[in-house]
Amino acid sequence: MPAEEVRRAVEERFEEEVEFLSKLVRTRSANPYVGAESDPEDPVELEVANLIVEWLEERGLEPRFVGPSKARPNVVVEVKLGEGPTLVLNTHMDTVVPPPSYDFDPYSGAVRDGKLYGVGAADAKGCIAAIAYAALALLELEDARGRLLLQFAVDEESGACSPFGTRYLVEEAGLRGAAAVVSEPYGEEIVAVGHRGGYRFKVVTFGEAVHTGSEEWEEGVRGRSAIADMLKVINALEGLDRELDGVSDLSCPYFSGMRNVLTFPTIIRGGVAVNVVPPTCEAYGDLRLLPGVSRDEVRRRIKHRLSQLGVEYELKELLYVPAIYVSEDELIVRALKRAAKEVAGEHRVVVSRPWNDAWIFAVNGIPVAGYGPRGENPHAKNEFVYLDSLFKATVAIALAALYFAESIG
């Protein structure tokens, strides 16, 4: 039975897999950038990329760096199993910057009570380990079919729309397959068939600087507070998300109970001195989107609300990601559901509230689903991944690749 062979192959190397994951966590790749501000010359992921390449080469594979930046290269390797379709296994190498409230060294990679701790342990270095060791297990099967295209991408945490990472691999380098699995820390029984989208933006208001002790300010002749105007902007955008609910497409039942969610402002800056009327203020916003809500629709509604305020402002779009979902009838979804049930005794189909790189495959016509080991506290303090879930997810990814190749025929 393929399931028994795969499970045995993963089990034989699982201690090695845990040590590899621990080494990944100890190797820093914290991404400080947000949205379009990411720097292609800052070697955020380079040490992790070198570690993965070394691991792959030691096992007889031929990885390569792919991307527009030598400082931030994606790692790609083709694993030839036999005749059949190509399945892309994709995840990312960068992590968030660990919050200062960790109760231990966030780069420890320590193992305690069946958990491996540290920033990125779940999101998504556990996924890197699961993909790598799933491929290794399949190489031991004599009758495995198809090809795997492993993609370890840069710059996902900046907003999952980076021109340096998965978008470059798919849209510029043409590294595609018949289907894709984007690995994120969902849990061994969970198959993700989509995710919400997002729109991030910055509003800058412009006032007039004047000394707060001047007669002109006292008499209201000169000066305008950009921060006071930003308060008007904040109030004007309240309820925008509820308004967008009316144009959302809820035909996919897995979005039931989810909403468009505007968080504004998430960052706000303004003023130059305590005794000067602030001449500028900038505020950032994050809008989580349901299917059917376009970039143009969001932009039009924001501008309509702000145009009525009588303030001087500038709206800058940082990113737009569409909400996406695929049918449960897609072969890759069916393969993952079958594999998840074998390792976990059940499967659950969901859409993810946060978005990720999956949309890049979807908008380029490539069926895509999400799957990966379970962890806790991603983007928060004391992140960890469950080792039993790491084991099960590694087995399931390998099985799903087998089942997918079989289904293509």
Secondary structure by P-SEA (a helix, b strand, c coil): caaaaaaaaaaaaaaaaaaaaaaaaaccccccccccccccccccaaaaaaaaaaaaaaabbbbbbbcccccbbbbbbbbbccbbbbbbbbbbccccccccccccccccccccccccccccccccaaaaaaaaaaaaaaaaccccbbbbbbbbcccccccccccccccccccccccccccccccccccccbbbcbbbbbccbbbbbbbbbccccccccccccbbbbaaaaaaaaaaaacccccccccccccccccccccccccccccbbbbbccccccccbbbbbbbbbbcccccaaaaaaaaaaaaaaccccbbbbbcbbbbbbccccccaaaaaaaaaaaaaccbbbbbbbccccaaaaaaaacccbbbbbccccccccccccccaaaaaaaaaaaaaaaaaaaaaac
